[in-house]
């Protein structure tokens, strides 16, 4: 099993945003909740690893 990296999370964010932009007519409630979670995880990761 591989660990999920910050890069993986950023890639997922980009993918979700592209889907939302391509199909704004859909209900994206769950995707927006996932985006909020991913953004929190990325922010936490960035604060812990100041590279």
C-alpha positions in Angstrom: 0.0 0.0 0.0 1.3 3.4 -0.9 1.1 6.6 1.1 -1.0 9.5 -0.2 1.2 12.5 -0.9 0.4 16.1 -1.0 1.0 15.9 -4.8 -1.7 13.2 -5.0 -4.1 15.5 -3.2 -3.3 18.5 -5.4 -3.9 16.3 -8.5 -7.3 15.3 -7.1 -8.2 18.9 -6.4 -7.3 19.9 -10.0 -9.3 16.9 -11.4 -12.4 17.8 -9.3 -12.2 21.5 -10.3 -12.0 20.5 -14.0 -15.0 18.3 -13.7 -17.0 21.0 -11.9 -16.1 23.6 -14.5 -16.9 21.2 -17.4 -20.3 20.3 -16.0 -21.7 23.2 -13.8 -25.2 21.9 -14.3 -24.6 18.9 -12.0 -25.0 18.7 -8.3 -21.4 18.9 -7.0 -22.2 19.0 -3.3 -20.1 15.9 -2.4 -17.3 17.0 -4.6 -17.2 20.4 -3.0 -17.1 18.8 0.4 -14.2 16.6 -0.8 -12.4 19.7 -2.1 -12.8 21.4 1.3 -11.3 18.3 3.0 -8.4 18.1 0.5 -7.6 21.8 0.9 -7.5 21.4 4.7 -5.2 18.4 4.4 -2.9 20.3 1.9 -2.8 23.3 4.2 -1.9 21.2 7.2 0.7 19.4 5.2 2.3 22.6 3.9 2.6 24.0 7.5 4.3 20.9 8.7 6.7 20.6 5.8 8.1 24.1 5.0 9.9 23.0 1.8 
